[in-house]
Amino acid sequence: MGAKAQIHRPCHVTCVIPGLVWPAPLGAALESIALPGLAAWLGRARLARNTAQPYAHWLARQFGLTQPAWAALRWAGETVPEASPAHVLCADPVSLHFMRDAMVLRGPRDLAITPAEAAALLATLNSEFADLGSFHAPHPERWYLHAKAATQTHFLPLADVLGRPVALFQPEGPDAAIWARTANELQIVLHNHPVNRQREERGQPLINALWFWGEAPAQAETITAPAQALIGDDPILRGLAQQAGCAWLSTAQAGDAGHGSAGYSWRLDTSLQEATLAGDFMGWLRGLEQLERELFAPLWQAWRQGSLKTLRLVAPSDKSLIEATLSPPQRLTFWRSGATGAQLRAILETPAQPDPT
């Protein structure tokens, strides 16, 4: 009897897509790709556009957190054999360059760092800065510092800084001056490294700085999962699942999005967020097409056919927070067609700001 009850438990899926809202007007570019699943979903759903919540802030709130230890969570989600260190910081490789008279960051996604380059740079950092602790790179785009001591400094997340003047996002706290000096010393060593000389010859952006972030708060917080199963490839999501004691599946392990598991599940995809932060519009369009095939269309069909009881799309950004919910009452609004191209564009774009003059 218990097994039969388990089989018939309804499925509720929340699909979390940060970066779905492009941070500028889209013009006619969206019409170059076909998004029938997403258009049908948004056309039938109960739609709300709420006050902007940057992705990191929104994600923390879903797990009951106010000051997440992002570095420790991300490290816990890496598939590495090393035990979790007492003090860990994200130390992500970035490229500093001037743009319109301001120093701005290009993130790891833009740098195309090879495993060999990461290994060579980390070997030098571990030799030159052993007093800080030890540097690790389980992935060429995700680096960490296992620090010898806790830091009394607050760092801004890398996602908050990409494409913006670095001078506005300096560390704060009692040890801020020490970390600022350390960052300058790291820049000198990285800039002069043979890896960067080779990259310069090839016309590639230099890996000339590290962005530290994700320090642990003074007091640990209890993590509560918003669903029974979390699905996605972001190591932070896996770390959150571990700490919250709920199930986690990679996208490959979860399989077809249209076959939801019983109970409440989350599906997180950060590919559009990465393209948005990098200002990669063509990458964003390609990402939308891929999500249409792999998520939007299968989930819409599963809900329409009754395999899913509720289907919710959440798109947090620092421009707006979009929520589109399909639940049993929306099945009765069968006369509502999919969103038109103009309606879809209005939902997925940030409107042009009025000229202050």
N, C-alpha and C positions, 0 to 999 in steps of 0.2 A: 504494500500500500504506500509505504514511504517512497519507494522508487518511482511509483506511478505519479505520485504528487510532485516529485522532483521534475519529472519529464514535462509536466504541464505548467510549470511555473512560467509566468510571462517574462518576456525579454524586454529590457529597457536599456537603450544605448544612448550615451552622450558622446558626441563627436566634437572634440576640441581642436580648433584650427586657428592658432595665432597667426597673424599675418594675412588672413583672408581679406582684410580691408587694405587696399593699396593706398599709401599716404599721399595721394594726389588725384586730380581728375583723370579718368581713364580715356576720355574721348571715344573714338570708334574702335579702338584696338580690341576691346573685348568681343566684338562681333566676328573677329577672325577665328575664334575657336568655338566648338560646340559643347554646351554644358546642359544637356536636356535633363539630367538627373537633378542637378543643383537647382535649375530653374523651376522644375516641378515641385521640389521640396520647398523652396522659398515661396513659391506662389500659393501653396496650400497651407503652409505653416502659420501658426500664431507668431507674428514677428514683433520683436521689440528692439529698439536701439537705445541703449542706456548710457549713463555717464562713463566716460573713458576710464579704463583701468589697464595700465601697462601689464603685459602678460605675466611678468614675474610677481607682481603684487596680487593679481587675480589668482594665480596658481597657489600662492602661499595661503590665501584666504580659504581656498577650497579644502585645504588640509588642516585648517584651524591654526595656522601659524602667523605670527606677526614679524618675527625676525628669524627666518630660516637660515640654517647653516648650509648654504648652497654647496660649498666646496666639499664638505663631508658627505652630503647626500649624493653629489655627482660621483665622487670617488667610490662610494659604496655601490653605485650602479655600474661601475666599470667591471668588465670581465677579466679581472687580474687576480693573481694569487696572493698579492701582498695584503697583509692585515691592515685594517684601518688605523692610521696614525692618530696620535693624540691631538696634533695641531696640523691642519691642512688648509692650504689656500689654493684656489685656482690660479694658475700662472700662465695664462693663455698667450700664445705668440701672436703679435700684431705688427702692423707696419705703420709708422708715423710718417706723415707727409704734410706739406703745406697746401692749403686750398683757400683761396680768397683771404690771404693774410692771416689764417689761423691754422694751428696744428691740429689735424684730425687723424682718426684711426681707421685703418682697414683691418677687418677681422680675419681670423684664421681661414674662414671659408674662401676668401679671395686670394689666399697666398699659395694654394696648391703645394703644400709642404710634403715632401716625400719622407718615408720612414728613415731613410739614410740621413737626410738633412736634420731631422729631429734628433736622431741619435748623436750626430756629430756636435750639434749645438748644446745638447744636454750634457755631453761629456765635458765640454769646456766649462759650462756653468757649474757643474758639480765639482770641478777642480778649482775654479776661481772664487766660488762663493760657498764653500763648504761650511763657513760659519753660520750661514742662514739655515742650513738643513740640507735636504736632498731633493733634487728635481726628478720628476717622473713624467713619462708621456705614453700612457697606454694607447693613445691614438694621436697621430701627427697634429691634429687640430686641438687637442685637449691636453694641456700640460698642468702639472701640479707641483707645489712646493710642500714637502713634508717638513714643516718648520720645527726648529729645536725648542721654540717657546711660543706661547700664545701672543698674539698681537693685540695691542690696545689701539687699534686703528679701524675706522670704518671705510670700506672701499665701495665704490659704486659698481653694480653689475656691468659686465662688458656690453650687454645688449642695450643699456641705457646710453652708452657713449659712442657707439659706432656712427661714423659720419657726422659727428658733432665736435665742436672745439674742446680739445682735451683740457684746456685751462679751466673750464667750468666744472670739471669733475675730479678734482684733486682729493686725495685721501684726507680724512679728518680724524682728530683724536690725539691723545698724548704722544703716540709714536709716529705721527704723520710726517714730521720733518725727517725722521730716520728713514722711513720708507721712500720718501721723495728722493733723498740722496741715493738710496740703494737703486732706485729705478734709473737714475742718471748713470750710475756706474755700470748697470746692466746694459744700458743702451750703447755705451762706449765699446764694451766687450763684444756685443752682438754686431754692431756696425762694422767692426774691424775683422770679423771672423771670415775665414776662407769661404765658408758656405755662401755668405752674402756677396763676396767678391765674384763668385761664380754666377750667382743669381743676377748681379748687376750686368755682367757680360752678356747674359741671355735676355736682358731686358725685363726681368721679373722684379716685382716689388720686394724690397728688403724685409727680412724678418729682424727688425731692429729694436724691438721693445717687448716687454712682457706686461700684461695687464693683470694685476693681482685683484682678486675679489672673492667673495663668498665666505668671509670669516665667520666663526661660530659666535653666537650671542653669549652674553654673560650667563644666562640661565637656559638650560635645555627646555624645550617645549614638547608637549605631547602631540603626536601626529595622528590624526584621524582621517581615514580614507573616505573619499566621497562616493566610492563604489566598491562592489565586491571583487571586481577584477579590473586591472589597469592594463591597457594594451598600447604599446608604442616602443620606439627604439631609442628614445632619449634616456641616457643613463640617469638623469635626475629623476625621471619617472620611476625607474627601477629602484633607485635608492629610496624614494618615498614609499614605494610598495613594501620594501623590506622593513623599513622603520615602522610602518603602519600595520604590518602583519597581514597584508592582503595579497591576493594572487596577482602575478604579473606575467604577461606573455609578450614576446616580441611580435612584430607584425607578421613575420614569417610563420611563427608558431600558431598565431591566431587564425591564419588562413583567410578564407573568403569572408569579407565584411558582412555579406548578406546572411550568413549563418550565425546569428547571435547566440551567446550562451545564456542559460536561464539566469534570471536575476538582473542586477544592475551592473553595467560595465561601462568603462570609459575607453574611448579610442583617441589617442593624441597623435597628431602629426605636425611636426615643426618645420617642414620643408618650406612652406610659404613664408614663415617667419624669417628663415635664413635669407631667402631671396629678397624680402622686404628690407631687412636691415642692411643688406649689401647694395640696395638700390638697383637690383638686377631685374628689370621689368620683364625682359624676355624669359628669364629663368622663372619668374613668377607666373607668367602665362603658361609655360610648359608644366609647371607644378600644378596649376589648376586643371589642365588636361589630364594629368596623371591621377589626381585625386578624383576627378569625374569618373574615370574608369575603375579605380580601385576602392573608392569609398562612396561618393555621392550617389552614383547610379545604383550600385548594389544595395545600399541602405534604403534608398527610396523605394526600390522594388520590394524589398523585404517588408517594409512597413505597409505598402499598398496591398500586398498579398496577405497581410495579417501575421507574418512571422514575428514581427516586433510590435509590442503594444505601444510603446512610446519611443520617439526618436527626437533627439535634441541636438541642435548645432549651436556651438558657442564659439564666437570669434572675438577674443579680447585683443585690444590694442590701445595705444596711447592716444588714439583719435576717437574711438567709440567702442562700445561693447554690444555686439549683435547677438541676439538669441532667437533661434527659430525652432519652434516646438511643434511636433506632430504627435497628437494623442488621439484617443478614440473620438472626441467631438469633431476633429478635423476630417474624419472619414465621411461625415454626413455632408460636408461642403463639397460634394463631388462636382458641382458646377464650376468651381473655381479652377481656372486653367493655370498653367505654369507662368512664372514671371516673364514678362516681355524683356527684350534686350535692354530697353531703356530702364525698366524697373530693376533688372539685375545690375546694371551699371550703377544705378543710384544707391543700391545696397552695398556694393563692393568697392566703392570709391570714397575718398575723402574729398568733399566739394572744394572748389577753389575758394580761398579766403578773399574777402573784399579788400580792395586797395585802401589802406589807412589814410591815404591822401584824398 
